[in-house]
Amino acid sequence: MTFTATEPDPPTELLVCIKCRRGQEMPENDRRPGQRLYDTLAANTLPDGIRLRAVECLQNCDHGCTVALRGGDRWTYIYGNVDEVSHADMLLDGAARYTATQDGLIPWRERPEHFKRNCIARIPPLETTHD
């Protein structure tokens, strides 16, 4: 049996840690920087093929707001030191560039500068076997 793709590519998920505190101590019920980043992104028009998702924790608490990009058979990337005020447009641009790739590997020269310097991890796609 040969596998034939008949469905569109799965959407890219832009995961935003809403619990991020940017290394700051703050009362439990305060609106955290990660939540502010998520709210800012949610107020924007997302590029085609991108789904925004809030997540509870990406375990990078002392290094700014943290986000992840994943989708389909692409590599997953985790980025830190994201500023909740000034980086929303950069994230949406980077997510659109990521979505435009087959494998998630944005050519180095085309990556937003922040992506080049603040990648926490990249995780290979799950390998699937098609009979």
Helices and strands as residue ranges (DSSP letters): E 12-17, H 33-42, E 50-55, E 65-70, E 76-82, H 88-99, G 108-110, H 113-117, E 119-123
